[in-house]
Amino acid sequence: MVRILYWLVWLALGCWLAAWALEGLTAADQRVSRLPVLSSTAQYGMPPFAVALLIGVGWGPMATFSWAWTPDPGKARRRRATAFAMGRLVESARTGVTINDVPQYDLYIRVGPGEGGEFIGRYRTLVPASEAALLRRGTPLPVRYNPANHDTVRLADLDDAAVQRAVIDWRVERGLLSAAHSRALRDGVETPASVTALRPTGRRRDGEVEMTLTLLMAPEDGAAWEAESTGFVDPDALSAIQVGSPVLAWYLPGAPFDPAVEVRR
């Protein structure tokens, strides 16, 4: 409401100044004005130019600081980007822009929402040189997008509980996560663990490799025990599950020897 009032006042002052300038160019008698403010102040001896100057002094700063009252279209787009879906990286390309020695990339992501057809959206971001190698074709990425505009997307926050649940559901649907492990990730007991051994099973799916991890489960308030966990892992995340690596595991109270492990790149 305040923004609308601000723009109405600014527009009214601008129209008055335009009318005053037009009247000065076309009026035959410069001593008589049809503008209400000038006609009412003339009887007090105030010159018309002084009145116009005062109005101009008010109109100018309002125009200068109008950006503060202008809606941010980028912010509006971010508010509308509420739909969630999983996507896969199709292509990455540098834009030619570098900010603080960090290059900017356009990431083109093929998004496959459950309720609609696939589309390719663009996500523009800064990518440090040390992470550029992770921009591998086919990498799964959780994104949010505007259902009415598929041109751009943004990465979803993996710390958001709703996003975590959606990623778990997606992995179950793709056969990358077992139903038992999905229940452990949702409702299980979180426990710090260490990798003591790992071996590949030879299976691959959706660009991921299946690994069997031997874990030393070490709860802070109880005795440690050994367990095995088999699941699919992105090849870029294998460095995080080497022997000796600390990980977080989740297990159901009735199945402490079959924990789920969350591995992030």
N, C-alpha and C positions, 0 to 999 in steps of 0.2 A: 504494500500500500504506500509506504514512504517513497519507494523507488518511482512509482507511478506519479505521485504528487510532485516529486523532484523534476521529472521529465515534463510534466504539464506546465510547471512554472517556467522552466527553461524555454520551452516552446513558445509560451505566451510572450515572454520578454523578447525572444528572437523575432516573432511576428511584429511586435510593436516597433522594434528598431527598423525592420524592413519597411514598414508602413511610413515611418518618420522620414526615412531616406527617400522613399518614392514621392512623398508629399513635398519634400524640399526641392525635388527636381521638376515637379509638374505643377505645383500650386501657383496661381497668378499672384495672390496676396500672401506674402510670407509672414505677415503679422497675425493672420487668422489660421487656426489649426482645427481640424476636425477630430483630432485625437483627444480622447477624454482627459488624459492626464495633463496635456499641455493647455487645454482650454480652461481647466480648473485652477492651474497654478499661475496662469498669466495675470490674473487679478491681484496676485500678491507680489508682482514685480519680478518673479523668477524667470530668467530668460529661457527660451525653449532648449537652447543648446545645453544648458546646465542640467535640465531634466534628462535629456537624452544621454548625457555623459554619466549621470548617476545610474541609469538603467543599464548602460553599456558596461559600467564597472561591475554591476551584479551579474550580467549575462556572461561576461568573459571568463571569470573564475569558475562559474558553473560548467561552462564548456570544457575548460581545462581539466577539471577533476571529474568529468563525466565517466571516465573509465572505472571509477570506484563504484558507480551505480549501474554498470553494464554487466549483465549476466555472463559468466564464463561458459562458453559453449563446450569447452573441454570438460569442465566439471559436470555440466548437464549430461554429456555423453557418458561420463563415468557413472553417474547416478542411474542412467538407464541400462547400463550393462549389467543386468541382473541374472540373465539366463546362464546356466553352467553346462559345459560339455567338455569332453576330452577331445583333444586334437593331436595331430602328428605333424612334426616339422617337415615341410615340403622343400623349402629353399631359404637360404639366408644370403643377404647381399648388403655390402657396406653402402651407406648413403653418401659418403664423402665428407661427412661432418665429423669432427673430432672435438671433444670437450675435455679439457684437462688431460690431454694425451690418451683419452679413452674413445675408441671409434664407435660410431653409431651404426646400428644394423637395422635393416628391415627383415623381420622374420615372417615368412608366409606359412600359415598353419592351416592344414586341412581339418576342418571341424566337422564332427559327425554327431549332431544332436539326436537324441533318441526319438523325438517327436517330428523330425523333419529331415529333409535331404541334406547332403553334405554341401559345404561351401568352403572357400578359401578366404581367410581373413588375414589382415596384416597387423603385425605388432612391432612398433618402433621402440628401440631401447638401446642403451649403452652396454657394450659387452667388452670387458677387459681382455687384453690379449691372452692372458693366462686361461681364459674360459672360452675363447673362440673355437678351440678344438672340440668342445662339447656340442657345438651346433651341428649335430649329425642328422642327416636325412632320416626320418622315421622316428625320431625321438618323441615319446608321448609327452604332451603338455596339457595341464588343466587350464582352461580359459573361461573367461566370462565375456558375454557379448550382448549386444542389443538385438532382440529378435526382429526389429524393424530395419536394422542397418547392419549388414554383414560385412561391410568394407573393412572395419577395424575390430580388433579384439584386444583384450588385455589378459595377462596371466592371472590366474586365481591365486589367492593366498593359501598356501599349503598349511599354514598354522590355524586356519579356520576349521572348526570341527565339522561343519557341514560339508566343506570341500573334501576333508579327509574321508568322510563317509561315502561321498560320491566317487572318489577315486577307488576306494575299496570295492564298491559295487561294480565299477567298470572293470576292474581286474578280475573279479569273479566271473563276470559275463564273458570275458575274453579267455577264460581258462588259465589265467596267470596266477590265480590265488584259489586255494581250496576253500570250501565252505567252512571247514573246521578252523582254518587259520583266520578267516574273516571274522568269525565269532570271537576268536581270541583277541584280535585287534580291537574289536568293538567293546567287549565286555570282560576281557581277561585282566589278569594281574600283571602290571608292568614290573620287570625285573632287569637290572643290569646284568650283562653277560659278556663273556669273552670267547672269541673264536679259537678253538684248539686244533681244528682240522677242517679241511674242505675238499670236496671232490666233485667233479662234474658228472652228471648222469648221462650225458650225451644227447639229451632232448633239447630242442629249440622250439620257440613259439613267439611269433610277433617280434622277432628280432632280439628276444631275450633268451638267456641260457639257463637251464635248470641246474641248481647246485644243491648238494647236501652238506650242511654245516654241522659240525660237532661243537656244541656249546657248553661252556661251564657256567651254569646258572648260579649267580652269587647274590642272593637277596641280602640286604643290609641287616635284617633282623632274624636271620635263620641260617641253617646249614646249606652249603653248596651242593649241587648235584649236576650230573652230566646228562645232556639231552641232545637229540638230533632234530634238525629242521630241514625240510626239503621244499624248495620253491624256486620260482623263476626270478632272475636278476638281470638288470640291464648291464651289458658288458662294460659300460663306462663306470659302473659302480663297484666293479670287482675289487678295486683298490681299497675299498672301505671294509672288506670282509676277509682280509688276509689273516693268517695265523697271528694271534695276539691282539687283533683289533677289538676294541670295546664296542659293543652294540647294545641296543635295547631289545628285549624280547618280551612277548606277552604270552601267557598261558592260561588256560582255563583250570579252575581248581581240580577238576576231575581228570585232567590230561596234562600233567606237568612235564611229561617227557616228549611232547609234541608241540613245542612253542612256535609262535610266528615271529618273524624278524622283519622289521621295517628297515629297508636300505634305501638311502637317498644318495644321489650323486653329489 
